[in-house]
Amino acid sequence: MSENQKFQLGTIGALTLSVVSSVSIVICNKALITTLAFTFATTLTSWHLLVTFCSLHVALWMKLFEHKPFDARAVMGFGILNGISIGLLNLSLGFNSVGFYQMTKLAIIPCTVLLETLFFRKKFSRNIQLSLGILLLGVGIATVTDLQLNFLGSILSLLAIVTTCVAQIMTNTIQKKFKVSSTQLLYQSCPYQALTLFIVGPFLDGLLTNQNVFAFKYTPQVLFFIVLSCMISVSVNFSTFMVIGKTSPVTYQVLGHLKTCLVLAFGYILLRDPFSWRNILGILIAVVGMVLYSYCSILENQQQKPSEVSAQLPQAKESESDVLISMDNGSGRLSDGSVPKSPPVWKSDKDLQA
């Protein structure tokens, strides 16, 4: 099996794991929050990250992956920023209507595209832009209902959008810059994310719910769903880093909207949530946008590979000529000043590199 085939299988596996685990944890948390009245979302997220770190530490002890330390300041900043973005998203949901919160999530894709275009000179074709527009339109029709605006909620939503975009872009760039895997990055950043949310979580939850997470009555049923949610979160966090590392932040956001559509569908089928023709129309339009985005992305990736290979050929020729020039400085002498007995004969690329 070629490296390209292995990469494609790994990407498909990461996407599948992300969808299954995310839909599962949403259903679990919905039962925990709606049915059992455990509404402390930020504190619960800090427990998720703590369990994820402990699980990865066990995996490291079992030598399932290799620990690769790198820039400590980058890891700390990335972990704290991730924790802040999660807290801001929860605050945005608490201080805004559900419809406005959905608009906030929709705005993450165009904001990510804008940031990558401005700071990373990344180009998005018209076909990609069109497919993203169709996707956002469909998700908007399916999820956005009321749009009640308020100043504080708008500021919190804006901060949540920016921090989430930057954190997801950093997830991709850090893995490529320091050549670390998603598991290695998640293992090192988890403690900072967990600590950030554990400190601010009870305060934020108390502000949003007027309840104390430590005074809550933890029944066996509540504890069971909390443990189940934490176990599923390991797959959610792992697959999130893997998907962003193997694809891009924009693709991860597209996948996130697919999860939203699936959650709506499962909610109607399993939980008998209210469903309308507007929801069905929006989901169908969103699916069309996702299919178009996937098709355009695959097509453009296939077109980029030959151009990358052709771009590398002139560089290889230039490097070969540089080696020849350095050995014969135009005077028939080698770089050390001696005269060669006969012209060098290159037998293979290995000789050239040697």
Secondary structure, DSSP 4 states (H G I P E B T S, - for coil): --HHHHHHHHHHHHHHHHHHHHHHHHHHHHIIIIIT----HHHHHHHHHHHHHHHHHHHHHTTSS------HHHHHHHHHHHHHHHHHHHHHHHHS-HHHHHHHHHHHHHHHHHHHHHHH-----HHHHHHHHHHHHHHHHHH-------HHHHHHHHHHHHHHHHHHHHHHHHHHHTT--HHHHHHHHHHHHHHHHHHHHHHHHHHHHSS-GGGS---HHHHHHHHHHHHHHHHHHHHHHHHHHHS-HHHHHHHHHHHHHHHHHHHHHHS-----HHHHHHHHHHHHHHHHHHHHHHHHHHHHHHHHHHHHHHHHHHHHHHHHHHHS-SSS--TTSPPPSS-----SHHHHH-
